[in-house]
Amino acid sequence: MRKTFSHITRRLTAFVAMAACFTIPAHSQELNAKVTINRQQISNTTEAVFEALQNSLTAFINERQWTDMQYEEKERINCTFSITLKTYSDTDNSFTGTIQVQSSRPVYNSNYTTTVFNFQDEDFNFTFQQFDQLEFRPEQVDNNLTAVIAYYAYLIIGLDMDTMAPLGGTDVLQMAMDVANNSQNLGYAGWKAFDDNRNRFALINDYLDGAMEPLRQLEYKYHRLGLDRMAENTDTARLAITESIEMLKQARDQKTLSQLPVIFTDIKRDELVNIYSGRGTAEEREKVYDIVFAINASQSNYWEKLRK
């Protein structure tokens, strides 16, 4: 992967003050994931296979080094993989269900953590047996379970890096794109190119589309120049966030069918209300309101709070 050293440097620089007290030079994997399995819709089946699935996925995500970067233990990205199973067949070891993936990062000089990614994938279907050893080979994708998990692992890491440096996660996001491309022939829903503007292929294709570059630049400005500087100067930080929301509008105008601006406003809905409600100028609040309402009118009850 290119620019590995600079990627490490930027991430460590961003959190140098928070990590100053950590003196043990141990290196570890990138993700600190919690995996949960909801199997309430499935009855009359032994618990063993579900426990094995949860344990295997937890180890697969947390013990694998997904990139060639080195993360300190305290730098690992906190994330959750919440799986809801709908059907299970012990005849062919097949499962159908959904998976919700969420990641967060700490905000500098505070006890607050902010959500970076949160997405519900409705097409999580796969096969798994109790004693399967989960493996993943990027160049030869032949298992939908590990392909989906690898895709989201790369997406989480790439977006986290985007919050640390402008377009900082490009190389890792390209790895997610490679998974999507190499999964086209698996025969499972969610991978097909240009079939759905909200499937896995569509998401990563949009993140890497030049027309959506303002949205990725937004990630840095919103998080690093905005949230991370709230404790230092609230008004300056809020101005950076306002400017980042204007970049969201630019991205939406350049690719109107993309779901990424909608997903971003869904993720940041409550946070934006907390940032602007009763704070800043009326002009600033109205500007933000106009943009987010135009992008995601379904959250209008929340956006109205921005104006108060």
C-alpha positions in Angstrom: 0.0 0.0 0.0 1.4 3.4 -0.9 2.1 6.3 1.5 2.0 4.0 4.5 4.5 6.0 6.6 2.7 9.3 6.0 -0.6 7.8 6.9 0.8 6.5 10.2 2.4 9.9 10.9 -0.8 11.8 10.3 -2.8 9.6 12.6 -0.3 9.6 15.4 0.2 13.4 15.1 -3.6 13.9 15.4 -3.8 12.2 18.7 -0.3 12.8 20.1 -1.6 14.7 23.1 -4.2 12.0 23.9 -1.6 9.2 23.7 1.2 11.0 25.5 0.8 9.0 28.6 1.1 5.6 26.8 4.7 4.6 27.0 4.6 1.0 26.0 5.6 0.7 22.4 3.4 -2.3 21.6 1.8 -2.5 18.1 -1.5 -4.1 17.3 -4.2 -4.5 14.7 -6.3 -1.6 13.5 -9.8 -2.6 14.8 -11.3 -3.1 18.2 -14.6 -4.6 17.2 -17.5 -6.0 19.1 -19.6 -8.6 17.3 -23.2 -9.4 18.3 -25.5 -12.0 16.9 -29.3 -11.7 17.2 -30.9 -15.0 16.4 -34.4 -14.5 17.9 -36.1 -15.2 14.6 -34.5 -18.6 14.5 -35.8 -21.4 16.7 -35.1 -25.1 17.4 -31.5 -24.9 16.6 -28.5 -25.5 18.9 -26.7 -22.5 20.3 -23.3 -23.9 19.4 -23.2 -22.7 15.8 -24.2 -19.2 16.7 -21.6 -19.0 19.4 -19.0 -20.3 17.0 -20.0 -17.7 14.4 -19.7 -14.8 16.9 -16.4 -16.0 18.3 -14.9 -16.7 14.9 -15.9 -13.3 13.5 -14.6 -11.5 16.6 -11.3 -13.1 16.3 -11.2 -12.7 12.5 -11.8 -8.9 12.7 -9.7 -8.1 15.7 -6.7 -10.4 15.3 -6.1 -9.8 11.6 -3.9 -6.9 10.5 -5.8 -5.4 7.6 -3.2 -3.0 6.3 0.6 -2.7 6.6 0.2 0.2 9.1 1.1 -0.1 12.7 -1.4 1.0 15.3 -0.8 1.4 19.0 -3.2 -0.5 21.2 -4.9 2.7 22.3 -5.3 3.9 18.7 -7.4 1.0 17.6 -10.7 2.0 16.0 -13.7 1.1 18.1 -16.5 -0.4 16.0 -19.4 -2.8 16.2 -20.8 -5.4 13.8 -24.4 -6.2 14.8 -25.8 -9.2 13.0 -29.5 -10.1 12.9 -30.1 -13.5 11.5 -33.4 -14.3 9.8 -33.0 -17.9 8.6 -30.6 -20.8 9.1 -30.5 -24.1 7.3 -28.4 -26.9 8.8 -28.8 -28.8 5.5 -26.5 -26.5 3.6 -25.2 -24.3 6.5 -26.7 -21.2 4.9 -27.7 -18.0 6.8 -29.7 -15.0 5.7 -29.8 -11.8 7.7 -28.7 -8.2 8.0 -25.6 -6.5 9.4 -25.3 -3.0 10.9 -21.7 -1.7 11.0 -20.7 1.3 13.1 -17.4 3.0 13.9 -16.4 5.9 16.0 -13.4 8.0 17.0 -12.5 10.1 20.0 -12.7 13.9 19.9 -9.5 15.6 20.9 -9.3 17.0 24.4 -12.7 15.7 25.5 -14.4 12.6 26.7 -16.7 12.6 23.7 -16.6 10.1 20.9 -18.2 10.8 17.5 -19.7 8.3 15.1 -17.8 8.2 11.8 -19.7 5.4 10.0 -23.1 3.8 10.6 -24.8 1.6 8.0 -27.4 -1.1 7.9 -26.7 -3.7 5.2 -29.9 -5.6 4.3 -28.2 -8.3 2.2 -26.0 -10.3 4.6 -26.3 -13.9 3.4 -23.6 -16.5 3.8 -22.6 -20.1 4.7 -20.8 -21.1 7.9 -20.2 -24.3 9.8 -19.3 -24.6 13.5 -15.7 -25.4 13.0 -14.9 -23.3 10.0 -11.6 -21.4 10.0 -12.3 -18.0 8.6 -9.8 -16.9 6.0 -9.6 -14.0 3.5 -7.4 -13.6 0.5 -7.9 -10.2 -1.2 -6.7 -11.5 -4.6 -9.1 -14.5 -4.6 -12.4 -13.8 -2.9 -14.4 -17.0 -2.6 -16.4 -16.6 0.6 -19.2 -14.1 1.1 -19.0 -14.0 4.9 -15.3 -13.0 5.0 -15.7 -10.7 1.9 -18.5 -8.7 3.5 -16.5 -8.4 6.8 -13.3 -7.4 5.0 -15.1 -4.8 2.9 -16.4 -3.1 6.0 -13.1 -3.4 7.8 -11.4 -1.5 5.0 -14.2 1.0 4.8 -14.0 1.7 8.5 -10.2 2.1 8.5 -10.3 4.3 5.3 -12.9 6.7 6.6 -11.2 7.0 10.0 -8.0 8.0 8.1 -10.0 10.5 6.1 -10.9 12.2 9.4 -7.2 12.5 10.2 -5.9 14.0 6.9 -7.5 15.2 3.7 -8.2 12.1 1.6 -6.0 10.2 4.0 -7.8 6.9 3.5 -7.7 6.7 -0.3 -5.4 3.6 -0.4 -7.5 1.7 2.1 -10.8 2.6 0.5 -9.4 1.3 -2.7 -8.8 -2.0 -1.0 -12.6 -2.0 -0.1 -13.2 -1.3 -3.8 -11.0 -4.3 -4.8 -13.1 -6.5 -2.5 -16.3 -5.3 -4.1 -14.9 -5.9 -7.6 -13.6 -9.3 -6.7 -16.9 -10.3 -5.2 -19.0 -9.7 -8.3 -19.1 -13.3 -9.2 -19.9 -14.8 -5.8 -23.6 -14.9 -6.6 -24.7 -13.0 -3.5 -26.8 -9.8 -3.3 -25.1 -6.5 -2.4 -22.1 -6.6 -4.8 -23.6 -6.0 -8.2 -22.3 -2.9 -9.9 -24.9 -0.2 -10.7 -27.7 -2.4 -9.5 -28.7 -0.4 -6.4 -27.5 3.1 -5.3 -27.3 1.9 -1.7 -25.5 -1.5 -2.0 -21.9 -2.2 -1.1 -20.6 -1.6 -4.6 -22.5 1.7 -4.8 -21.1 3.0 -1.4 -17.5 2.4 -2.2 -17.8 3.5 -5.8 -19.2 6.8 -4.6 -16.5 7.3 -2.0 -13.9 7.0 -4.6 -15.8 9.0 -7.3 -14.1 12.4 -8.0 -17.4 14.1 -7.9 -17.8 13.1 -4.3 -14.3 14.3 -3.2 -15.9 17.3 -1.4 -17.6 14.8 0.9 -14.3 13.1 1.8 -12.6 16.5 2.3 -15.5 17.3 4.6 -14.6 14.3 6.8 -11.3 16.0 7.7 -12.6 19.5 8.0 -15.6 18.4 10.1 -13.7 16.2 12.5 -10.1 17.5 12.6 -10.7 21.2 12.1 -14.1 21.2 13.7 -14.8 18.8 16.5 -11.2 18.3 17.5 -10.9 22.1 18.1 -14.1 22.7 20.0 -12.4 22.8 23.3 -9.8 25.2 22.0 -12.2 27.7 20.3 -15.8 26.9 19.9 -16.7 29.6 17.4 -13.8 28.9 15.1 -14.5 25.1 15.3 -18.2 25.6 14.5 -17.3 27.8 11.5 -15.2 25.0 10.2 -18.1 22.6 10.6 -20.4 25.1 8.8 -17.9 25.2 5.9 -17.8 21.4 5.9 -21.6 21.3 5.6 -21.3 23.6 2.5 -18.9 21.0 1.1 -21.7 18.4 1.7 -24.0 20.4 -0.5 -21.3 20.6 -3.2 -21.0 16.8 -3.2 -24.7 16.4 -3.4 -25.0 18.8 -6.3 -22.3 17.0 -8.2 -23.8 13.6 -7.8 -27.4 13.9 -6.9 -28.2 10.2 -6.8 -25.5 9.3 -4.3 -26.7 8.1 -0.9 -23.5 9.2 0.9 -24.8 12.7 1.8 -28.0 11.2 3.2 -26.0 8.7 5.2 -23.8 11.4 6.6 -26.7 13.5 7.8 -28.3 10.4 9.3 -25.1 9.7 11.2 -24.6 13.3 12.4 -28.2 14.3 13.0 -28.1 14.5 16.8 -24.5 15.9 16.8 -25.5 18.8 14.4 -28.4 19.7 16.6 -26.1 19.8 19.7 -23.6 22.0 17.8 -26.0 24.6 16.4 -29.2 24.6 18.6 -29.1 27.9 20.4 -25.5 28.5 19.3 -23.8 30.6 16.6 -25.6 33.2 14.5 -29.1 32.9 13.1 -27.6 33.2 9.6 -25.2 30.3 10.3 -28.0 28.1 11.7 -30.3 28.9 8.7 -27.6 28.0 6.2 -27.0 24.6 7.8 -30.7 24.0 8.1 -31.3 24.7 4.4 -28.5 22.3 3.3 -29.4 19.4 5.5 -33.1 19.7 4.9 -32.6 19.7 1.2 -30.5 16.6 1.5 -32.5 14.6 4.0 -36.0 16.0 4.5 -37.0 12.8 6.4 -35.2 14.2 9.4 -37.1 17.5 9.3 -38.2 17.2 13.0 -34.5 17.3 14.0 -33.5 20.0 11.5 -36.1 22.3 12.9 -34.2 22.3 16.1 -31.2 23.9 14.3 -33.2 27.1 13.9 -34.0 27.6 17.6 
